[in-house]
Amino acid sequence: MKLIVGLGNPGIEYVGTRHNVGFELVDRMAEKLGWVRPGDFDRNARKKFDGLTMDGLVDSSTGAKEKLLLVKPTTYMNLSGRSVQAAMSFYQLTPMDVMVVLDDLALPCGKIRLRGSGSSGGHNGLKDIEKMLSTNAYPRLRIGIDPPPEFVAGRDYVLGKWSPEQKKIVNPAVDRACGAILTWADKGIEKAMSQFNVDPV
């Protein structure tokens, strides 16, 4: 079983903000897997593990089925670890069974980066997950959102909405991130990194 956690903030006021790209990923993944129709994740998800959850089986390259659990924490970003820890404890998962998806100010908009471990990079969601798990050795997928413009505070920027130009770039990037996560779930982090940590042609 693999746990996929998209980071974001709950509430209608945060829908479509850069900081919620992890939530966008979870929505898109459920749609691509045929579990929900577009826009229906929250309405069909179960409330569990301090989050909205949905699970199902996907095919693997070995012919076996792999169970995926998608989670959107309903705590705010800086308490994301509660949801991750609760789901891991219930299913007795290891940190390497978890993929956390988040926004990254240091990456150009639409660029994705997979890592098997690493620092929080100042991201409050990762900070809390690391604290709750007592380790930073868990996979994460960062989706670039661009650095903030000059004279715009980082907090204001991440909580702002995508520009129309950014949205055109982010939409295919989220689709690509879904493919990267399915590759990770099937073939592991090294294979996913080698395939997706390069710019698409």
Helices and strands as residue ranges (DSSP letters): E 2-6, G 12-14, G 18-20, H 21-32, H 41-44, E 46-48, E 51-59, E 65-73, G 77-79, H 80-91, G 95-97, E 98-104, E 112-115, H 124-133, E 140-144, H 154-158, H 164-187, H 189-196
